[in-house]
Amino acid sequence: MDTTQLQGLIGTLAVLGLLALVVLPAVVGAVHDRRVDRQLERAAEERRASHRVARPA
C-alpha cells in the first residue's frame, strides 16, 4: 500500500467516522421516541380497560 492509498483510506475512515457521529444521535433519538410511543399506547390501553364499566343486562 503506497502513500496515496493510505491517505485515501484515512480520508475515507475519517468521513465515515464523522458520518457516524452525525447519524448516531438521530438514530438514538428515533429509538427513544418509539419506546416512549409504545409506553404511551400501553398506558392508554390500560386506562381504557380500567374505565370500561360492565353494564348490567
PDBQT receptor file of N, H, CA, C and O in Angstrom, charges set to zero:
ATOM      1  N   MET A   1       0.859  -1.165   0.000  1.00  0.00    +0.000 N 
ATOM      2  CA  MET A   1       0.000   0.000   0.000  1.00  0.00    +0.000 C 
ATOM      3  C   MET A   1       0.906   1.228   0.000  1.00  0.00    +0.000 C 
ATOM      4  O   MET A   1       1.757   1.386   0.875  1.00  0.00    +0.000 OA
ATOM      5  N   ASP A   2       0.715   2.074  -0.968  1.00  0.00    +0.000 N 
ATOM      6  H   ASP A   2       0.024   1.945  -1.679  1.00  0.00    +0.000 HD
ATOM      7  CA  ASP A   2       1.567   3.260  -1.028  1.00  0.00    +0.000 C 
ATOM      8  C   ASP A   2       0.904   4.429  -0.293  1.00  0.00    +0.000 C 
ATOM      9  O   ASP A   2      -0.192   4.297   0.252  1.00  0.00    +0.000 OA
ATOM     10  N   THR A   3       1.581   5.558  -0.291  1.00  0.00    +0.000 N 
ATOM     11  H   THR A   3       2.471   5.666  -0.734  1.00  0.00    +0.000 HD
ATOM     12  CA  THR A   3       1.137   6.722   0.478  1.00  0.00    +0.000 C 
ATOM     13  C   THR A   3      -0.217   7.229   0.006  1.00  0.00    +0.000 C 
ATOM     14  O   THR A   3      -1.055   7.595   0.830  1.00  0.00    +0.000 OA
ATOM     15  N   THR A   4      -0.446   7.259  -1.278  1.00  0.00    +0.000 N 
ATOM     16  H   THR A   4       0.235   6.962  -1.948  1.00  0.00    +0.000 HD
ATOM     17  CA  THR A   4      -1.712   7.767  -1.815  1.00  0.00    +0.000 C 
ATOM     18  C   THR A   4      -2.880   6.899  -1.372  1.00  0.00    +0.000 C 
ATOM     19  O   THR A   4      -3.933   7.408  -0.987  1.00  0.00    +0.000 OA
ATOM     20  N   GLN A   5      -2.690   5.596  -1.429  1.00  0.00    +0.000 N 
ATOM     21  H   GLN A   5      -1.836   5.182  -1.742  1.00  0.00    +0.000 HD
ATOM     22  CA  GLN A   5      -3.759   4.690  -0.994  1.00  0.00    +0.000 C 
ATOM     23  C   GLN A   5      -4.014   4.824   0.502  1.00  0.00    +0.000 C 
ATOM     24  O   GLN A   5      -5.161   4.787   0.948  1.00  0.00    +0.000 OA
ATOM     25  N   LEU A   6      -2.942   4.979   1.272  1.00  0.00    +0.000 N 
ATOM     26  H   LEU A   6      -2.010   5.008   0.910  1.00  0.00    +0.000 HD
ATOM     27  CA  LEU A   6      -3.085   5.127   2.718  1.00  0.00    +0.000 C 
ATOM     28  C   LEU A   6      -3.825   6.415   3.056  1.00  0.00    +0.000 C 
ATOM     29  O   LEU A   6      -4.690   6.426   3.931  1.00  0.00    +0.000 OA
ATOM     30  N   GLN A   7      -3.488   7.498   2.367  1.00  0.00    +0.000 N 
ATOM     31  H   GLN A   7      -2.785   7.490   1.655  1.00  0.00    +0.000 HD
ATOM     32  CA  GLN A   7      -4.185   8.760   2.595  1.00  0.00    +0.000 C 
ATOM     33  C   GLN A   7      -5.660   8.649   2.212  1.00  0.00    +0.000 C 
ATOM     34  O   GLN A   7      -6.528   9.192   2.895  1.00  0.00    +0.000 OA
ATOM     35  N   GLY A   8      -5.933   7.950   1.126  1.00  0.00    +0.000 N 
ATOM     36  H   GLY A   8      -5.228   7.509   0.571  1.00  0.00    +0.000 HD
ATOM     37  CA  GLY A   8      -7.323   7.733   0.729  1.00  0.00    +0.000 C 
ATOM     38  C   GLY A   8      -8.084   6.928   1.760  1.00  0.00    +0.000 C 
ATOM     39  O   GLY A   8      -9.235   7.237   2.070  1.00  0.00    +0.000 OA
ATOM     40  N   LEU A   9      -7.445   5.891   2.296  1.00  0.00    +0.000 N 
ATOM     41  H   LEU A   9      -6.510   5.640   2.044  1.00  0.00    +0.000 HD
ATOM     42  CA  LEU A   9      -8.073   5.075   3.327  1.00  0.00    +0.000 C 
ATOM     43  C   LEU A   9      -8.342   5.896   4.583  1.00  0.00    +0.000 C 
ATOM     44  O   LEU A   9      -9.425   5.811   5.162  1.00  0.00    +0.000 OA
ATOM     45  N   ILE A  10      -7.371   6.682   5.002  1.00  0.00    +0.000 N 
ATOM     46  H   ILE A  10      -6.491   6.751   4.532  1.00  0.00    +0.000 HD
ATOM     47  CA  ILE A  10      -7.530   7.516   6.198  1.00  0.00    +0.000 C 
ATOM     48  C   ILE A  10      -8.653   8.529   5.978  1.00  0.00    +0.000 C 
ATOM     49  O   ILE A  10      -9.463   8.761   6.875  1.00  0.00    +0.000 OA
ATOM     50  N   GLY A  11      -8.702   9.128   4.802  1.00  0.00    +0.000 N 
ATOM     51  H   GLY A  11      -8.044   8.940   4.074  1.00  0.00    +0.000 HD
ATOM     52  CA  GLY A  11      -9.766  10.084   4.497  1.00  0.00    +0.000 C 
ATOM     53  C   GLY A  11     -11.138   9.429   4.514  1.00  0.00    +0.000 C 
ATOM     54  O   GLY A  11     -12.098   9.987   5.046  1.00  0.00    +0.000 OA
ATOM     55  N   THR A  12     -11.221   8.241   3.926  1.00  0.00    +0.000 N 
ATOM     56  H   THR A  12     -10.441   7.788   3.494  1.00  0.00    +0.000 HD
ATOM     57  CA  THR A  12     -12.496   7.519   3.906  1.00  0.00    +0.000 C 
ATOM     58  C   THR A  12     -12.937   7.163   5.317  1.00  0.00    +0.000 C 
ATOM     59  O   THR A  12     -14.110   7.317   5.660  1.00  0.00    +0.000 OA
ATOM     60  N   LEU A  13     -12.012   6.693   6.131  1.00  0.00    +0.000 N 
ATOM     61  H   LEU A  13     -11.059   6.568   5.852  1.00  0.00    +0.000 HD
ATOM     62  CA  LEU A  13     -12.354   6.341   7.512  1.00  0.00    +0.000 C 
ATOM     63  C   LEU A  13     -12.757   7.576   8.308  1.00  0.00    +0.000 C 
ATOM     64  O   LEU A  13     -13.650   7.509   9.152  1.00  0.00    +0.000 OA
ATOM     65  N   ALA A  14     -12.105   8.695   8.043  1.00  0.00    +0.000 N 
ATOM     66  H   ALA A  14     -11.379   8.750   7.358  1.00  0.00    +0.000 HD
ATOM     67  CA  ALA A  14     -12.459   9.935   8.740  1.00  0.00    +0.000 C 
ATOM     68  C   ALA A  14     -13.879  10.374   8.365  1.00  0.00    +0.000 C 
ATOM     69  O   ALA A  14     -14.656  10.776   9.232  1.00  0.00    +0.000 OA
ATOM     70  N   VAL A  15     -14.209  10.296   7.094  1.00  0.00    +0.000 N 
ATOM     71  H   VAL A  15     -13.579   9.969   6.391  1.00  0.00    +0.000 HD
ATOM     72  CA  VAL A  15     -15.555  10.686   6.649  1.00  0.00    +0.000 C 
ATOM     73  C   VAL A  15     -16.600   9.747   7.237  1.00  0.00    +0.000 C 
ATOM     74  O   VAL A  15     -17.647  10.201   7.697  1.00  0.00    +0.000 OA
ATOM     75  N   LEU A  16     -16.332   8.451   7.229  1.00  0.00    +0.000 N 
ATOM     76  H   LEU A  16     -15.481   8.081   6.855  1.00  0.00    +0.000 HD
ATOM     77  CA  LEU A  16     -17.278   7.503   7.815  1.00  0.00    +0.000 C 
ATOM     78  C   LEU A  16     -17.438   7.722   9.320  1.00  0.00    +0.000 C 
ATOM     79  O   LEU A  16     -18.538   7.586   9.855  1.00  0.00    +0.000 OA
ATOM     80  N   GLY A  17     -16.354   8.056   9.995  1.00  0.00    +0.000 N 
ATOM     81  H   GLY A  17     -15.460   8.166   9.561  1.00  0.00    +0.000 HD
ATOM     82  CA  GLY A  17     -16.429   8.349  11.424  1.00  0.00    +0.000 C 
ATOM     83  C   GLY A  17     -17.262   9.583  11.706  1.00  0.00    +0.000 C 
ATOM     84  O   GLY A  17     -18.065   9.593  12.640  1.00  0.00    +0.000 OA
ATOM     85  N   LEU A  18     -17.078  10.628  10.904  1.00  0.00    +0.000 N 
ATOM     86  H   LEU A  18     -16.426  10.620  10.146  1.00  0.00    +0.000 HD
ATOM     87  CA  LEU A  18     -17.877  11.842  11.079  1.00  0.00    +0.000 C 
ATOM     88  C   LEU A  18     -19.345  11.574  10.763  1.00  0.00    +0.000 C 
ATOM     89  O   LEU A  18     -20.235  12.084  11.443  1.00  0.00    +0.000 OA
ATOM     90  N   LEU A  19     -19.591  10.779   9.738  1.00  0.00    +0.000 N 
ATOM     91  H   LEU A  19     -18.868  10.364   9.185  1.00  0.00    +0.000 HD
ATOM     92  CA  LEU A  19     -20.968  10.421   9.409  1.00  0.00    +0.000 C 
ATOM     93  C   LEU A  19     -21.633   9.683  10.567  1.00  0.00    +0.000 C 
ATOM     94  O   LEU A  19     -22.791   9.942  10.896  1.00  0.00    +0.000 OA
ATOM     95  N   ALA A  20     -20.900   8.772  11.177  1.00  0.00    +0.000 N 
ATOM     96  H   ALA A  20     -19.959   8.561  10.910  1.00  0.00    +0.000 HD
ATOM     97  CA  ALA A  20     -21.441   8.034  12.320  1.00  0.00    +0.000 C 
ATOM     98  C   ALA A  20     -21.743   8.986  13.478  1.00  0.00    +0.000 C 
ATOM     99  O   ALA A  20     -22.763   8.838  14.150  1.00  0.00    +0.000 OA
ATOM    100  N   LEU A  21     -20.865   9.960  13.714  1.00  0.00    +0.000 N 
ATOM    101  H   LEU A  21     -20.036  10.081  13.168  1.00  0.00    +0.000 HD
ATOM    102  CA  LEU A  21     -21.097  10.921  14.787  1.00  0.00    +0.000 C 
ATOM    103  C   LEU A  21     -22.327  11.779  14.523  1.00  0.00    +0.000 C 
ATOM    104  O   LEU A  21     -23.006  12.189  15.465  1.00  0.00    +0.000 OA
ATOM    105  N   VAL A  22     -22.620  12.055  13.271  1.00  0.00    +0.000 N 
ATOM    106  H   VAL A  22     -22.068  11.723  12.506  1.00  0.00    +0.000 HD
ATOM    107  CA  VAL A  22     -23.779  12.868  12.929  1.00  0.00    +0.000 C 
ATOM    108  C   VAL A  22     -25.063  12.042  12.968  1.00  0.00    +0.000 C 
ATOM    109  O   VAL A  22     -26.097  12.528  13.425  1.00  0.00    +0.000 OA
ATOM    110  N   VAL A  23     -25.006  10.808  12.495  1.00  0.00    +0.000 N 
ATOM    111  H   VAL A  23     -24.165  10.413  12.124  1.00  0.00    +0.000 HD
ATOM    112  CA  VAL A  23     -26.208   9.978  12.374  1.00  0.00    +0.000 C 
ATOM    113  C   VAL A  23     -26.582   9.321  13.699  1.00  0.00    +0.000 C 
ATOM    114  O   VAL A  23     -27.768   9.137  13.974  1.00  0.00    +0.000 OA
ATOM    115  N   LEU A  24     -25.622   8.972  14.510  1.00  0.00    +0.000 N 
ATOM    116  H   LEU A  24     -24.658   9.122  14.287  1.00  0.00    +0.000 HD
ATOM    117  CA  LEU A  24     -25.891   8.232  15.743  1.00  0.00    +0.000 C 
ATOM    118  C   LEU A  24     -26.891   8.929  16.669  1.00  0.00    +0.000 C 
ATOM    119  O   LEU A  24     -27.812   8.262  17.141  1.00  0.00    +0.000 OA
ATOM    120  N   PRO A  25     -26.769  10.217  16.956  1.00  0.00    +0.000 N 
ATOM    121  CA  PRO A  25     -27.763  10.849  17.831  1.00  0.00    +0.000 C 
ATOM    122  C   PRO A  25     -29.181  10.801  17.251  1.00  0.00    +0.000 C 
ATOM    123  O   PRO A  25     -30.148  10.657  17.999  1.00  0.00    +0.000 OA
ATOM    124  N   ALA A  26     -29.309  10.920  15.945  1.00  0.00    +0.000 N 
ATOM    125  H   ALA A  26     -28.524  11.037  15.338  1.00  0.00    +0.000 HD
ATOM    126  CA  ALA A  26     -30.629  10.845  15.320  1.00  0.00    +0.000 C 
ATOM    127  C   ALA A  26     -31.222   9.452  15.488  1.00  0.00    +0.000 C 
ATOM    128  O   ALA A  26     -32.413   9.318  15.770  1.00  0.00    +0.000 OA
ATOM    129  N   VAL A  27     -30.421   8.431  15.322  1.00  0.00    +0.000 N 
ATOM    130  H   VAL A  27     -29.454   8.540  15.092  1.00  0.00    +0.000 HD
ATOM    131  CA  VAL A  27     -30.905   7.054  15.473  1.00  0.00    +0.000 C 
ATOM    132  C   VAL A  27     -31.299   6.787  16.923  1.00  0.00    +0.000 C 
ATOM    133  O   VAL A  27     -32.337   6.182  17.190  1.00  0.00    +0.000 OA
ATOM    134  N   VAL A  28     -30.476   7.235  17.841  1.00  0.00    +0.000 N 
ATOM    135  H   VAL A  28     -29.633   7.726  17.624  1.00  0.00    +0.000 HD
ATOM    136  CA  VAL A  28     -30.783   7.043  19.263  1.00  0.00    +0.000 C 
ATOM    137  C   VAL A  28     -32.075   7.770  19.614  1.00  0.00    +0.000 C 
ATOM    138  O   VAL A  28     -32.907   7.232  20.344  1.00  0.00    +0.000 OA
ATOM    139  N   GLY A  29     -32.250   8.978  19.107  1.00  0.00    +0.000 N 
ATOM    140  H   GLY A  29     -31.574   9.415  18.514  1.00  0.00    +0.000 HD
ATOM    141  CA  GLY A  29     -33.481   9.736  19.367  1.00  0.00    +0.000 C 
ATOM    142  C   GLY A  29     -34.705   9.054  18.793  1.00  0.00    +0.000 C 
ATOM    143  O   GLY A  29     -35.751   9.021  19.441  1.00  0.00    +0.000 OA
ATOM    144  N   ALA A  30     -34.597   8.511  17.592  1.00  0.00    +0.000 N 
ATOM    145  H   ALA A  30     -33.747   8.538  17.066  1.00  0.00    +0.000 HD
ATOM    146  CA  ALA A  30     -35.730   7.822  16.970  1.00  0.00    +0.000 C 
ATOM    147  C   ALA A  30     -36.109   6.579  17.766  1.00  0.00    +0.000 C 
ATOM    148  O   ALA A  30     -37.292   6.302  17.959  1.00  0.00    +0.000 OA
ATOM    149  N   VAL A  31     -35.117   5.835  18.227  1.00  0.00    +0.000 N 
ATOM    150  H   VAL A  31     -34.155   6.060  18.071  1.00  0.00    +0.000 HD
ATOM    151  CA  VAL A  31     -35.391   4.635  19.034  1.00  0.00    +0.000 C 
ATOM    152  C   VAL A  31     -36.059   5.029  20.346  1.00  0.00    +0.000 C 
ATOM    153  O   VAL A  31     -36.995   4.368  20.795  1.00  0.00    +0.000 OA
ATOM    154  N   HIS A  32     -35.582   6.097  20.952  1.00  0.00    +0.000 N 
ATOM    155  H   HIS A  32     -34.821   6.634  20.587  1.00  0.00    +0.000 HD
ATOM    156  CA  HIS A  32     -36.168   6.582  22.204  1.00  0.00    +0.000 C 
ATOM    157  C   HIS A  32     -37.619   7.009  21.989  1.00  0.00    +0.000 C 
ATOM    158  O   HIS A  32     -38.487   6.681  22.798  1.00  0.00    +0.000 OA
ATOM    159  N   ASP A  33     -37.886   7.733  20.914  1.00  0.00    +0.000 N 
ATOM    160  H   ASP A  33     -37.181   8.000  20.257  1.00  0.00    +0.000 HD
ATOM    161  CA  ASP A  33     -39.251   8.166  20.619  1.00  0.00    +0.000 C 
ATOM    162  C   ASP A  33     -40.185   6.984  20.422  1.00  0.00    +0.000 C 
ATOM    163  O   ASP A  33     -41.323   7.005  20.892  1.00  0.00    +0.000 OA
ATOM    164  N   ARG A  34     -39.712   5.954  19.729  1.00  0.00    +0.000 N 
ATOM    165  H   ARG A  34     -38.788   5.937  19.347  1.00  0.00    +0.000 HD
ATOM    166  CA  ARG A  34     -40.555   4.769  19.519  1.00  0.00    +0.000 C 
ATOM    167  C   ARG A  34     -40.866   4.082  20.842  1.00  0.00    +0.000 C 
ATOM    168  O   ARG A  34     -41.978   3.598  21.053  1.00  0.00    +0.000 OA
ATOM    169  N   ARG A  35     -39.874   4.042  21.734  1.00  0.00    +0.000 N 
ATOM    170  H   ARG A  35     -38.970   4.435  21.562  1.00  0.00    +0.000 HD
ATOM    171  CA  ARG A  35     -40.092   3.404  23.038  1.00  0.00    +0.000 C 
ATOM    172  C   ARG A  35     -41.127   4.192  23.846  1.00  0.00    +0.000 C 
ATOM    173  O   ARG A  35     -42.006   3.605  24.477  1.00  0.00    +0.000 OA
ATOM    174  N   VAL A  36     -41.015   5.527  23.822  1.00  0.00    +0.000 N 
ATOM    175  H   VAL A  36     -40.301   6.004  23.309  1.00  0.00    +0.000 HD
ATOM    176  CA  VAL A  36     -41.976   6.360  24.538  1.00  0.00    +0.000 C 
ATOM    177  C   VAL A  36     -43.368   6.202  23.935  1.00  0.00    +0.000 C 
ATOM    178  O   VAL A  36     -44.353   6.131  24.669  1.00  0.00    +0.000 OA
ATOM    179  N   ASP A  37     -43.460   6.146  22.604  1.00  0.00    +0.000 N 
ATOM    180  H   ASP A  37     -42.659   6.203  22.008  1.00  0.00    +0.000 HD
ATOM    181  CA  ASP A  37     -44.756   5.945  21.952  1.00  0.00    +0.000 C 
ATOM    182  C   ASP A  37     -45.395   4.625  22.385  1.00  0.00    +0.000 C 
ATOM    183  O   ASP A  37     -46.595   4.568  22.651  1.00  0.00    +0.000 OA
ATOM    184  N   ARG A  38     -44.591   3.573  22.453  1.00  0.00    +0.000 N 
ATOM    185  H   ARG A  38     -43.616   3.620  22.237  1.00  0.00    +0.000 HD
ATOM    186  CA  ARG A  38     -45.130   2.277  22.888  1.00  0.00    +0.000 C 
ATOM    187  C   ARG A  38     -45.623   2.353  24.335  1.00  0.00    +0.000 C 
ATOM    188  O   ARG A  38     -46.662   1.785  24.669  1.00  0.00    +0.000 OA
ATOM    189  N   GLN A  39     -44.878   3.055  25.192  1.00  0.00    +0.000 N 
ATOM    190  H   GLN A  39     -44.033   3.517  24.922  1.00  0.00    +0.000 HD
ATOM    191  CA  GLN A  39     -45.293   3.195  26.585  1.00  0.00    +0.000 C 
ATOM    192  C   GLN A  39     -46.605   3.970  26.683  1.00  0.00    +0.000 C 
ATOM    193  O   GLN A  39     -47.486   3.610  27.464  1.00  0.00    +0.000 OA
ATOM    194  N   LEU A  40     -46.732   5.036  25.888  1.00  0.00    +0.000 N 
ATOM    195  H   LEU A  40     -46.016   5.329  25.254  1.00  0.00    +0.000 HD
ATOM    196  CA  LEU A  40     -47.964   5.824  25.905  1.00  0.00    +0.000 C 
ATOM    197  C   LEU A  40     -49.148   5.012  25.395  1.00  0.00    +0.000 C 
ATOM    198  O   LEU A  40     -50.241   5.094  25.956  1.00  0.00    +0.000 OA
ATOM    199  N   GLU A  41     -48.945   4.234  24.347  1.00  0.00    +0.000 N 
ATOM    200  H   GLU A  41     -48.058   4.167  23.891  1.00  0.00    +0.000 HD
ATOM    201  CA  GLU A  41     -50.023   3.394  23.823  1.00  0.00    +0.000 C 
ATOM    202  C   GLU A  41     -50.450   2.362  24.851  1.00  0.00    +0.000 C 
ATOM    203  O   GLU A  41     -51.641   2.120  25.047  1.00  0.00    +0.000 OA
ATOM    204  N   ARG A  42     -49.462   1.752  25.511  1.00  0.00    +0.000 N 
ATOM    205  H   ARG A  42     -48.495   1.949  25.352  1.00  0.00    +0.000 HD
ATOM    206  CA  ARG A  42     -49.781   0.748  26.530  1.00  0.00    +0.000 C 
ATOM    207  C   ARG A  42     -50.558   1.387  27.679  1.00  0.00    +0.000 C 
ATOM    208  O   ARG A  42     -51.522   0.801  28.171  1.00  0.00    +0.000 OA
ATOM    209  N   ALA A  43     -50.149   2.586  28.112  1.00  0.00    +0.000 N 
ATOM    210  H   ALA A  43     -49.367   3.062  27.711  1.00  0.00    +0.000 HD
ATOM    211  CA  ALA A  43     -50.845   3.271  29.199  1.00  0.00    +0.000 C 
ATOM    212  C   ALA A  43     -52.267   3.644  28.785  1.00  0.00    +0.000 C 
ATOM    213  O   ALA A  43     -53.190   3.539  29.592  1.00  0.00    +0.000 OA
ATOM    214  N   ALA A  44     -52.452   4.074  27.549  1.00  0.00    +0.000 N 
ATOM    215  H   ALA A  44     -51.702   4.159  26.893  1.00  0.00    +0.000 HD
ATOM    216  CA  ALA A  44     -53.795   4.420  27.072  1.00  0.00    +0.000 C 
ATOM    217  C   ALA A  44     -54.686   3.183  27.025  1.00  0.00    +0.000 C 
ATOM    218  O   ALA A  44     -55.860   3.252  27.388  1.00  0.00    +0.000 OA
ATOM    219  N   GLU A  45     -54.142   2.057  26.585  1.00  0.00    +0.000 N 
ATOM    220  H   GLU A  45     -53.188   2.000  26.290  1.00  0.00    +0.000 HD
ATOM    221  CA  GLU A  45     -54.931   0.817  26.557  1.00  0.00    +0.000 C 
ATOM    222  C   GLU A  45     -55.323   0.392  27.965  1.00  0.00    +0.000 C 
ATOM    223  O   GLU A  45     -56.460  -0.017  28.198  1.00  0.00    +0.000 OA
ATOM    224  N   GLU A  46     -54.388   0.488  28.903  1.00  0.00    +0.000 N 
ATOM    225  H   GLU A  46     -53.464   0.821  28.713  1.00  0.00    +0.000 HD
ATOM    226  CA  GLU A  46     -54.692   0.123  30.284  1.00  0.00    +0.000 C 
ATOM    227  C   GLU A  46     -55.737   1.055  30.865  1.00  0.00    +0.000 C 
ATOM    228  O   GLU A  46     -56.612   0.628  31.619  1.00  0.00    +0.000 OA
ATOM    229  N   ARG A  47     -55.646   2.325  30.516  1.00  0.00    +0.000 N 
ATOM    230  H   ARG A  47     -54.935   2.673  29.903  1.00  0.00    +0.000 HD
ATOM    231  CA  ARG A  47     -56.610   3.295  31.031  1.00  0.00    +0.000 C 
ATOM    232  C   ARG A  47     -57.998   3.018  30.472  1.00  0.00    +0.000 C 
ATOM    233  O   ARG A  47     -58.991   3.067  31.197  1.00  0.00    +0.000 OA
ATOM    234  N   ARG A  48     -58.061   2.721  29.157  1.00  0.00    +0.000 N 
ATOM    235  H   ARG A  48     -57.254   2.681  28.567  1.00  0.00    +0.000 HD
ATOM    236  CA  ARG A  48     -59.353   2.394  28.559  1.00  0.00    +0.000 C 
ATOM    237  C   ARG A  48     -59.931   1.129  29.188  1.00  0.00    +0.000 C 
ATOM    238  O   ARG A  48     -61.131   1.051  29.451  1.00  0.00    +0.000 OA
ATOM    239  N   ALA A  49     -59.073   0.144  29.424  1.00  0.00    +0.000 N 
ATOM    240  H   ALA A  49     -58.098   0.208  29.210  1.00  0.00    +0.000 HD
ATOM    241  CA  ALA A  49     -59.536  -1.117  30.005  1.00  0.00    +0.000 C 
ATOM    242  C   ALA A  49     -60.035  -0.908  31.431  1.00  0.00    +0.000 C 
ATOM    243  O   ALA A  49     -61.007  -1.544  31.839  1.00  0.00    +0.000 OA
ATOM    244  N   SER A  50     -59.399  -0.043  32.185  1.00  0.00    +0.000 N 
ATOM    245  H   SER A  50     -58.609   0.473  31.853  1.00  0.00    +0.000 HD
ATOM    246  CA  SER A  50     -59.804   0.163  33.576  1.00  0.00    +0.000 C 
ATOM    247  C   SER A  50     -61.050   1.027  33.680  1.00  0.00    +0.000 C 
ATOM    248  O   SER A  50     -61.738   0.985  34.701  1.00  0.00    +0.000 OA
ATOM    249  N   HIS A  51     -61.360   1.811  32.649  1.00  0.00    +0.000 N 
ATOM    250  H   HIS A  51     -60.801   1.845  31.820  1.00  0.00    +0.000 HD
ATOM    251  CA  HIS A  51     -62.531   2.676  32.689  1.00  0.00    +0.000 C 
ATOM    252  C   HIS A  51     -63.764   2.024  32.073  1.00  0.00    +0.000 C 
ATOM    253  O   HIS A  51     -64.850   2.602  32.102  1.00  0.00    +0.000 OA
ATOM    254  N   ARG A  52     -63.607   0.855  31.527  1.00  0.00    +0.000 N 
ATOM    255  H   ARG A  52     -62.724   0.386  31.503  1.00  0.00    +0.000 HD
ATOM    256  CA  ARG A  52     -64.771   0.152  30.983  1.00  0.00    +0.000 C 
ATOM    257  C   ARG A  52     -65.622  -0.337  32.142  1.00  0.00    +0.000 C 
ATOM    258  O   ARG A  52     -65.132  -0.950  33.090  1.00  0.00    +0.000 OA
ATOM    259  N   VAL A  53     -66.881  -0.055  32.038  1.00  0.00    +0.000 N 
ATOM    260  H   VAL A  53     -67.279   0.442  31.268  1.00  0.00    +0.000 HD
ATOM    261  CA  VAL A  53     -67.809  -0.452  33.105  1.00  0.00    +0.000 C 
ATOM    262  C   VAL A  53     -68.725  -1.537  32.551  1.00  0.00    +0.000 C 
ATOM    263  O   VAL A  53     -69.327  -1.387  31.488  1.00  0.00    +0.000 OA
ATOM    264  N   ALA A  54     -68.812  -2.600  33.278  1.00  0.00    +0.000 N 
ATOM    265  H   ALA A  54     -68.323  -2.722  34.141  1.00  0.00    +0.000 HD
ATOM    266  CA  ALA A  54     -69.709  -3.679  32.854  1.00  0.00    +0.000 C 
ATOM    267  C   ALA A  54     -71.139  -3.228  33.101  1.00  0.00    +0.000 C 
ATOM    268  O   ALA A  54     -71.517  -2.900  34.225  1.00  0.00    +0.000 OA
ATOM    269  N   ARG A  55     -71.924  -3.218  32.035  1.00  0.00    +0.000 N 
ATOM    270  H   ARG A  55     -71.616  -3.484  31.122  1.00  0.00    +0.000 HD
ATOM    271  CA  ARG A  55     -73.321  -2.788  32.159  1.00  0.00    +0.000 C 
ATOM    272  C   ARG A  55     -74.198  -4.004  32.456  1.00  0.00    +0.000 C 
ATOM    273  O   ARG A  55     -74.065  -5.053  31.826  1.00  0.00    +0.000 OA
ATOM    274  N   PRO A  56     -75.068  -3.845  33.397  1.00  0.00    +0.000 N 
ATOM    275  CA  PRO A  56     -75.962  -4.978  33.700  1.00  0.00    +0.000 C 
ATOM    276  C   PRO A  56     -76.913  -5.238  32.537  1.00  0.00    +0.000 C 
ATOM    277  O   PRO A  56     -77.366  -4.313  31.862  1.00  0.00    +0.000 OA
ATOM    278  N   ALA A  57     -77.199  -6.489  32.324  1.00  0.00    +0.000 N 
ATOM    279  H   ALA A  57     -76.831  -7.241  32.872  1.00  0.00    +0.000 HD
ATOM    280  CA  ALA A  57     -78.078  -6.860  31.197  1.00  0.00    +0.000 C 
ATOM    281  C   ALA A  57     -79.523  -6.820  31.586  1.00  0.00    +0.000 C 
ATOM    282  O   ALA A  57     -80.393  -7.102  30.761  1.00  0.00    +0.000 OA
TER     283      ALA A  57
